[in-house]
Amino acid sequence: MLILYTKNVAKTRKIQVTLEDSQYEALAQIAARDGKKLAAVVRESVVQYCLGPEAKKAKRQALMALLTESAPPPEDYAAWERQYLDLRFGSETRHSTRKPRQGS
């Protein structure tokens, strides 16, 4: 029997970048120091300096949207909790938020 294992490989695209000699040498030194290929150093740099701040900005905007659109607290918390638990676990399930007493 032959079993093949595949890795999830992201689709990649090849680009060409023109660097000054000093830029190339500096990146090559970083790659050698870290034991990485030059292309890996460039990809990591793109993620860290270009894509990273954009991802943080998007997360910050999503968080602010959640924090600014708040719902009012329920008038009867116990009734709200029962309804929430019924919706989450089903109305046929018995649930209690109280902890059982020790030694009873």
PyMOL CGO cylinders between C-alpha atoms (Angstrom):
from pymol import cmd
from pymol.cgo import CYLINDER

trace = [
    CYLINDER, 0.00, 0.00, 0.00, 1.32, 3.44, -0.93, 0.3, 1, 1, 1, 1, 1, 1,
    CYLINDER, 1.32, 3.44, -0.93, 0.48, 6.35, 1.36, 0.3, 1, 1, 1, 1, 1, 1,
    CYLINDER, 0.48, 6.35, 1.36, 1.29, 9.84, 0.23, 0.3, 1, 1, 1, 1, 1, 1,
    CYLINDER, 1.29, 9.84, 0.23, 1.54, 12.69, 2.67, 0.3, 1, 1, 1, 1, 1, 1,
    CYLINDER, 1.54, 12.69, 2.67, 1.12, 16.21, 1.43, 0.3, 1, 1, 1, 1, 1, 1,
    CYLINDER, 1.12, 16.21, 1.43, 1.91, 19.41, 3.18, 0.3, 1, 1, 1, 1, 1, 1,
    CYLINDER, 1.91, 19.41, 3.18, -0.28, 22.47, 2.92, 0.3, 1, 1, 1, 1, 1, 1,
    CYLINDER, -0.28, 22.47, 2.92, 1.87, 24.56, 0.64, 0.3, 1, 1, 1, 1, 1, 1,
    CYLINDER, 1.87, 24.56, 0.64, 0.87, 28.15, 0.09, 0.3, 1, 1, 1, 1, 1, 1,
    CYLINDER, 0.87, 28.15, 0.09, 0.69, 29.26, -3.49, 0.3, 1, 1, 1, 1, 1, 1,
    CYLINDER, 0.69, 29.26, -3.49, 3.69, 31.44, -4.14, 0.3, 1, 1, 1, 1, 1, 1,
    CYLINDER, 3.69, 31.44, -4.14, 4.68, 33.88, -6.82, 0.3, 1, 1, 1, 1, 1, 1,
    CYLINDER, 4.68, 33.88, -6.82, 8.12, 34.75, -7.97, 0.3, 1, 1, 1, 1, 1, 1,
    CYLINDER, 8.12, 34.75, -7.97, 9.13, 38.39, -8.16, 0.3, 1, 1, 1, 1, 1, 1,
    CYLINDER, 9.13, 38.39, -8.16, 12.30, 40.17, -9.13, 0.3, 1, 1, 1, 1, 1, 1,
    CYLINDER, 12.30, 40.17, -9.13, 13.77, 42.86, -6.90, 0.3, 1, 1, 1, 1, 1, 1,
    CYLINDER, 13.77, 42.86, -6.90, 16.73, 45.05, -7.74, 0.3, 1, 1, 1, 1, 1, 1,
    CYLINDER, 16.73, 45.05, -7.74, 18.96, 45.86, -4.77, 0.3, 1, 1, 1, 1, 1, 1,
    CYLINDER, 18.96, 45.86, -4.77, 22.03, 47.99, -4.38, 0.3, 1, 1, 1, 1, 1, 1,
    CYLINDER, 22.03, 47.99, -4.38, 25.21, 45.99, -3.73, 0.3, 1, 1, 1, 1, 1, 1,
    CYLINDER, 25.21, 45.99, -3.73, 25.32, 47.18, -0.12, 0.3, 1, 1, 1, 1, 1, 1,
    CYLINDER, 25.32, 47.18, -0.12, 21.70, 46.11, 0.45, 0.3, 1, 1, 1, 1, 1, 1,
    CYLINDER, 21.70, 46.11, 0.45, 22.35, 42.67, -1.05, 0.3, 1, 1, 1, 1, 1, 1,
    CYLINDER, 22.35, 42.67, -1.05, 25.49, 42.16, 1.02, 0.3, 1, 1, 1, 1, 1, 1,
    CYLINDER, 25.49, 42.16, 1.02, 23.74, 43.20, 4.23, 0.3, 1, 1, 1, 1, 1, 1,
    CYLINDER, 23.74, 43.20, 4.23, 20.87, 40.77, 3.57, 0.3, 1, 1, 1, 1, 1, 1,
    CYLINDER, 20.87, 40.77, 3.57, 23.31, 38.00, 2.64, 0.3, 1, 1, 1, 1, 1, 1,
    CYLINDER, 23.31, 38.00, 2.64, 25.15, 38.53, 5.94, 0.3, 1, 1, 1, 1, 1, 1,
    CYLINDER, 25.15, 38.53, 5.94, 21.89, 38.33, 7.89, 0.3, 1, 1, 1, 1, 1, 1,
    CYLINDER, 21.89, 38.33, 7.89, 20.93, 35.15, 6.05, 0.3, 1, 1, 1, 1, 1, 1,
    CYLINDER, 20.93, 35.15, 6.05, 24.32, 33.55, 6.72, 0.3, 1, 1, 1, 1, 1, 1,
    CYLINDER, 24.32, 33.55, 6.72, 24.28, 34.57, 10.37, 0.3, 1, 1, 1, 1, 1, 1,
    CYLINDER, 24.28, 34.57, 10.37, 20.79, 33.13, 10.88, 0.3, 1, 1, 1, 1, 1, 1,
    CYLINDER, 20.79, 33.13, 10.88, 21.38, 30.04, 8.74, 0.3, 1, 1, 1, 1, 1, 1,
    CYLINDER, 21.38, 30.04, 8.74, 18.63, 30.96, 6.31, 0.3, 1, 1, 1, 1, 1, 1,
    CYLINDER, 18.63, 30.96, 6.31, 18.35, 31.47, 2.60, 0.3, 1, 1, 1, 1, 1, 1,
    CYLINDER, 18.35, 31.47, 2.60, 18.37, 35.03, 1.32, 0.3, 1, 1, 1, 1, 1, 1,
    CYLINDER, 18.37, 35.03, 1.32, 14.82, 34.63, -0.03, 0.3, 1, 1, 1, 1, 1, 1,
    CYLINDER, 14.82, 34.63, -0.03, 13.58, 33.60, 3.44, 0.3, 1, 1, 1, 1, 1, 1,
    CYLINDER, 13.58, 33.60, 3.44, 15.10, 36.74, 4.97, 0.3, 1, 1, 1, 1, 1, 1,
    CYLINDER, 15.10, 36.74, 4.97, 13.40, 38.89, 2.35, 0.3, 1, 1, 1, 1, 1, 1,
    CYLINDER, 13.40, 38.89, 2.35, 10.00, 37.16, 2.87, 0.3, 1, 1, 1, 1, 1, 1,
    CYLINDER, 10.00, 37.16, 2.87, 10.26, 37.54, 6.65, 0.3, 1, 1, 1, 1, 1, 1,
    CYLINDER, 10.26, 37.54, 6.65, 11.16, 41.21, 6.22, 0.3, 1, 1, 1, 1, 1, 1,
    CYLINDER, 11.16, 41.21, 6.22, 8.13, 41.81, 4.02, 0.3, 1, 1, 1, 1, 1, 1,
    CYLINDER, 8.13, 41.81, 4.02, 5.86, 40.18, 6.60, 0.3, 1, 1, 1, 1, 1, 1,
    CYLINDER, 5.86, 40.18, 6.60, 7.41, 42.03, 9.53, 0.3, 1, 1, 1, 1, 1, 1,
    CYLINDER, 7.41, 42.03, 9.53, 7.70, 45.52, 8.08, 0.3, 1, 1, 1, 1, 1, 1,
    CYLINDER, 7.70, 45.52, 8.08, 4.97, 45.70, 5.46, 0.3, 1, 1, 1, 1, 1, 1,
    CYLINDER, 4.97, 45.70, 5.46, 2.25, 43.18, 6.21, 0.3, 1, 1, 1, 1, 1, 1,
    CYLINDER, 2.25, 43.18, 6.21, 2.60, 43.02, 10.01, 0.3, 1, 1, 1, 1, 1, 1,
    CYLINDER, 2.60, 43.02, 10.01, 1.58, 46.63, 10.68, 0.3, 1, 1, 1, 1, 1, 1,
    CYLINDER, 1.58, 46.63, 10.68, -1.40, 46.27, 8.33, 0.3, 1, 1, 1, 1, 1, 1,
    CYLINDER, -1.40, 46.27, 8.33, -2.59, 43.14, 10.15, 0.3, 1, 1, 1, 1, 1, 1,
    CYLINDER, -2.59, 43.14, 10.15, -2.23, 44.89, 13.51, 0.3, 1, 1, 1, 1, 1, 1,
    CYLINDER, -2.23, 44.89, 13.51, -4.14, 47.88, 12.18, 0.3, 1, 1, 1, 1, 1, 1,
    CYLINDER, -4.14, 47.88, 12.18, -7.00, 45.64, 10.96, 0.3, 1, 1, 1, 1, 1, 1,
    CYLINDER, -7.00, 45.64, 10.96, -7.17, 43.85, 14.34, 0.3, 1, 1, 1, 1, 1, 1,
    CYLINDER, -7.17, 43.85, 14.34, -7.17, 47.18, 16.18, 0.3, 1, 1, 1, 1, 1, 1,
    CYLINDER, -7.17, 47.18, 16.18, -10.03, 48.46, 13.99, 0.3, 1, 1, 1, 1, 1, 1,
    CYLINDER, -10.03, 48.46, 13.99, -12.05, 45.28, 14.58, 0.3, 1, 1, 1, 1, 1, 1,
    CYLINDER, -12.05, 45.28, 14.58, -11.51, 45.54, 18.34, 0.3, 1, 1, 1, 1, 1, 1,
    CYLINDER, -11.51, 45.54, 18.34, -12.56, 49.17, 18.39, 0.3, 1, 1, 1, 1, 1, 1,
    CYLINDER, -12.56, 49.17, 18.39, -15.71, 48.32, 16.43, 0.3, 1, 1, 1, 1, 1, 1,
    CYLINDER, -15.71, 48.32, 16.43, -16.58, 45.64, 19.00, 0.3, 1, 1, 1, 1, 1, 1,
    CYLINDER, -16.58, 45.64, 19.00, -15.93, 47.94, 21.93, 0.3, 1, 1, 1, 1, 1, 1,
    CYLINDER, -15.93, 47.94, 21.93, -17.96, 50.85, 20.57, 0.3, 1, 1, 1, 1, 1, 1,
    CYLINDER, -17.96, 50.85, 20.57, -21.05, 48.76, 19.76, 0.3, 1, 1, 1, 1, 1, 1,
    CYLINDER, -21.05, 48.76, 19.76, -21.95, 47.45, 23.19, 0.3, 1, 1, 1, 1, 1, 1,
    CYLINDER, -21.95, 47.45, 23.19, -25.27, 45.89, 24.13, 0.3, 1, 1, 1, 1, 1, 1,
    CYLINDER, -25.27, 45.89, 24.13, -27.05, 47.02, 27.28, 0.3, 1, 1, 1, 1, 1, 1,
    CYLINDER, -27.05, 47.02, 27.28, -26.88, 44.64, 30.25, 0.3, 1, 1, 1, 1, 1, 1,
    CYLINDER, -26.88, 44.64, 30.25, -29.88, 42.31, 30.69, 0.3, 1, 1, 1, 1, 1, 1,
    CYLINDER, -29.88, 42.31, 30.69, -32.59, 43.47, 33.09, 0.3, 1, 1, 1, 1, 1, 1,
    CYLINDER, -32.59, 43.47, 33.09, -32.95, 39.98, 34.63, 0.3, 1, 1, 1, 1, 1, 1,
    CYLINDER, -32.95, 39.98, 34.63, -29.57, 38.29, 34.55, 0.3, 1, 1, 1, 1, 1, 1,
    CYLINDER, -29.57, 38.29, 34.55, -30.83, 34.90, 35.78, 0.3, 1, 1, 1, 1, 1, 1,
    CYLINDER, -30.83, 34.90, 35.78, -33.48, 34.77, 33.03, 0.3, 1, 1, 1, 1, 1, 1,
    CYLINDER, -33.48, 34.77, 33.03, -30.92, 35.84, 30.44, 0.3, 1, 1, 1, 1, 1, 1,
    CYLINDER, -30.92, 35.84, 30.44, -28.48, 33.17, 31.64, 0.3, 1, 1, 1, 1, 1, 1,
    CYLINDER, -28.48, 33.17, 31.64, -31.15, 30.44, 31.44, 0.3, 1, 1, 1, 1, 1, 1,
    CYLINDER, -31.15, 30.44, 31.44, -32.05, 31.51, 27.93, 0.3, 1, 1, 1, 1, 1, 1,
    CYLINDER, -32.05, 31.51, 27.93, -28.39, 31.64, 26.90, 0.3, 1, 1, 1, 1, 1, 1,
    CYLINDER, -28.39, 31.64, 26.90, -27.69, 28.17, 28.30, 0.3, 1, 1, 1, 1, 1, 1,
    CYLINDER, -27.69, 28.17, 28.30, -30.83, 26.76, 26.67, 0.3, 1, 1, 1, 1, 1, 1,
    CYLINDER, -30.83, 26.76, 26.67, -29.74, 28.16, 23.32, 0.3, 1, 1, 1, 1, 1, 1,
    CYLINDER, -29.74, 28.16, 23.32, -26.18, 26.98, 23.74, 0.3, 1, 1, 1, 1, 1, 1,
    CYLINDER, -26.18, 26.98, 23.74, -26.75, 23.50, 25.16, 0.3, 1, 1, 1, 1, 1, 1,
    CYLINDER, -26.75, 23.50, 25.16, -30.40, 22.80, 24.35, 0.3, 1, 1, 1, 1, 1, 1,
    CYLINDER, -30.40, 22.80, 24.35, -33.47, 23.30, 26.50, 0.3, 1, 1, 1, 1, 1, 1,
    CYLINDER, -33.47, 23.30, 26.50, -33.63, 19.60, 27.42, 0.3, 1, 1, 1, 1, 1, 1,
    CYLINDER, -33.63, 19.60, 27.42, -30.25, 19.76, 29.16, 0.3, 1, 1, 1, 1, 1, 1,
    CYLINDER, -30.25, 19.76, 29.16, -30.26, 20.54, 32.86, 0.3, 1, 1, 1, 1, 1, 1,
    CYLINDER, -30.26, 20.54, 32.86, -27.60, 23.03, 33.72, 0.3, 1, 1, 1, 1, 1, 1,
    CYLINDER, -27.60, 23.03, 33.72, -26.67, 24.82, 36.86, 0.3, 1, 1, 1, 1, 1, 1,
    CYLINDER, -26.67, 24.82, 36.86, -24.15, 27.56, 37.34, 0.3, 1, 1, 1, 1, 1, 1,
    CYLINDER, -24.15, 27.56, 37.34, -23.92, 26.80, 41.05, 0.3, 1, 1, 1, 1, 1, 1,
    CYLINDER, -23.92, 26.80, 41.05, -21.10, 24.68, 42.33, 0.3, 1, 1, 1, 1, 1, 1,
    CYLINDER, -21.10, 24.68, 42.33, -22.10, 21.58, 44.34, 0.3, 1, 1, 1, 1, 1, 1,
    CYLINDER, -22.10, 21.58, 44.34, -21.59, 21.86, 48.06, 0.3, 1, 1, 1, 1, 1, 1,
    CYLINDER, -21.59, 21.86, 48.06, -18.63, 20.11, 49.60, 0.3, 1, 1, 1, 1, 1, 1,
    CYLINDER, -18.63, 20.11, 49.60, -19.50, 17.14, 51.86, 0.3, 1, 1, 1, 1, 1, 1,
    CYLINDER, -19.50, 17.14, 51.86, -23.21, 16.96, 50.99, 0.3, 1, 1, 1, 1, 1, 1,
]
cmd.load_cgo(trace, "trace")
